[in-house]
Amino acid sequence: MRKYKCSVCGHIYDPAEGDPDSGIAPGTAFEDVPDSWVCPVCGSAKNKYHLLED
C-alpha cells in the first residue's frame, strides 16, 4: 500500500500502521480513511496529504 505525506508537517501516513489513536486500524488504505480525519501531529486536513513517491 502507498504512503502519504502531510505537506504541512511532514508526517507520513503508513497504511500498515494506520492511526489507532484516531480509530484508523492498521491495514487501512489512505483512500479508505474518512475525509474528516486530520493529521495526528499538526491537525491539518486529509487533503493536505500527498502521495509519497518512492
C-alpha positions as CSV (number, residue, x, y, z in Angstrom):
1,M,0.0,0.0,0.0
2,R,1.1,3.5,-0.7
3,K,2.3,6.0,1.9
4,Y,1.1,9.6,2.1
5,K,2.9,12.7,3.5
6,C,1.5,15.7,5.2
7,S,2.6,18.8,3.2
8,V,2.4,20.9,6.4
9,C,4.5,19.0,8.9
10,G,5.9,16.0,7.1
11,H,4.0,13.3,9.0
12,I,3.9,10.0,7.0
13,Y,0.7,8.1,6.9
14,D,1.7,4.4,6.6
15,P,-1.3,2.1,5.9
16,A,0.5,-0.8,7.6
17,E,0.4,1.2,10.8
18,G,-2.9,3.1,10.4
19,D,-3.6,5.7,13.1
20,P,-5.1,3.6,16.0
21,D,-5.3,6.7,18.3
22,S,-7.7,8.2,15.8
23,G,-9.6,5.0,15.2
24,I,-7.9,4.1,11.9
25,A,-7.0,0.4,12.1
26,P,-3.6,-0.9,10.8
27,G,-4.0,-2.1,7.2
28,T,-6.4,0.8,6.2
29,A,-5.5,2.3,2.8
30,F,-5.3,6.1,2.8
31,E,-8.2,6.2,0.3
32,D,-10.4,4.5,2.9
33,V,-9.5,6.9,5.7
34,P,-12.6,9.2,6.4
35,D,-12.3,12.7,4.9
36,S,-12.9,14.0,8.5
37,W,-9.6,12.5,9.6
38,V,-6.8,15.0,10.5
39,C,-3.1,14.8,10.8
40,P,-2.3,13.4,14.3
41,V,0.8,15.7,14.5
42,C,-0.4,19.1,13.3
43,G,-4.1,18.8,12.8
44,S,-4.1,19.5,9.1
45,A,-7.0,18.2,6.9
46,K,-6.6,14.9,5.0
47,N,-6.5,16.9,1.8
48,K,-3.1,18.3,2.8
49,Y,-1.6,14.8,2.3
50,H,0.1,13.9,-0.9
51,L,1.3,10.6,-2.3
52,L,4.9,9.8,-1.1
53,E,6.9,9.0,-4.2
54,D,9.3,6.0,-3.9
